[in-house]
Amino acid sequence: MPYHSIAELPDNVRDHVPRHAQEIYKEAFNSAWEQYDKPDERRGDASREETAHKVAWSAVKDKYEKGDDGNWHTK
């Protein structure tokens, strides 16, 4: 279920995250989707999708932070 375009990202990413951060999210998600394809490569009993979303958010949080307005802004 890799994302082929920004338009396919979840609503909470598209609606509250700047375009550059959306690109980071998509690339990180897709990379993690490939990397963590086997259950023994993930922590606990997390699904492949859960793991990929966690990795993607972590990548976004490197350069962006959530503001009081609920949107994400450059650090």
C-alpha positions as CSV (number, residue, x, y, z in Angstrom):
1,M,0.0,0.0,0.0
2,P,2.8,2.5,-0.8
3,Y,1.6,6.0,-1.7
4,H,2.1,6.9,-5.3
5,S,1.2,10.6,-4.9
6,I,0.6,13.2,-2.2
7,A,-3.1,13.1,-3.0
8,E,-3.3,9.5,-1.7
9,L,-1.9,10.5,1.8
10,P,-4.3,10.3,4.8
11,D,-6.5,13.3,5.4
12,N,-4.7,14.3,8.6
13,V,-1.4,14.6,6.7
14,R,-2.8,16.4,3.6
15,D,-4.9,18.8,5.7
16,H,-2.4,19.8,8.4
17,V,1.1,19.3,7.1
18,P,3.0,21.6,4.6
19,R,3.7,20.3,1.1
20,H,7.4,19.6,1.8
21,A,6.5,17.7,4.9
22,Q,4.0,15.7,2.9
23,E,6.7,14.7,0.5
24,I,8.9,13.6,3.4
25,Y,6.0,11.6,4.9
26,K,5.3,9.8,1.6
27,E,9.0,8.9,1.0
28,A,9.6,7.8,4.5
29,F,6.3,5.7,4.5
30,N,7.2,4.0,1.2
31,S,10.7,3.3,2.4
32,A,9.5,1.8,5.7
33,W,6.8,-0.2,3.8
34,E,9.6,-1.9,1.9
35,Q,12.0,-2.2,4.8
36,Y,9.7,-3.7,7.4
37,D,7.9,-6.2,5.2
38,K,8.6,-9.2,7.6
39,P,6.9,-9.3,11.0
40,D,10.2,-10.1,12.8
41,E,11.6,-6.8,11.5
42,R,9.0,-4.8,13.4
43,R,8.7,-4.0,17.1
44,G,6.1,-5.9,19.1
45,D,3.1,-6.9,17.1
46,A,2.8,-3.8,15.0
47,S,1.5,-4.2,11.5
48,R,3.5,-3.3,8.5
49,E,1.2,-0.3,7.9
50,E,1.4,0.9,11.6
51,T,5.2,0.7,11.5
52,A,5.4,2.6,8.2
53,H,3.2,5.4,9.6
54,K,5.3,5.7,12.7
55,V,8.5,5.9,10.6
56,A,6.9,8.6,8.4
57,W,5.7,10.7,11.3
58,S,9.2,10.4,12.9
59,A,10.7,11.7,9.7
60,V,8.3,14.7,9.6
61,K,9.1,15.5,13.2
62,D,12.8,15.9,12.4
63,K,12.1,19.2,10.6
64,Y,8.5,20.1,11.6
65,E,6.6,20.5,14.8
66,K,2.9,20.7,15.5
67,G,1.7,24.2,16.4
68,D,-1.1,25.3,18.8
69,D,-3.3,25.7,15.7
70,G,-3.1,22.0,15.0
71,N,-1.0,22.5,11.9
72,W,2.6,21.5,11.4
73,H,5.3,24.2,11.0
74,T,9.0,24.3,10.2
75,K,11.1,24.1,13.4
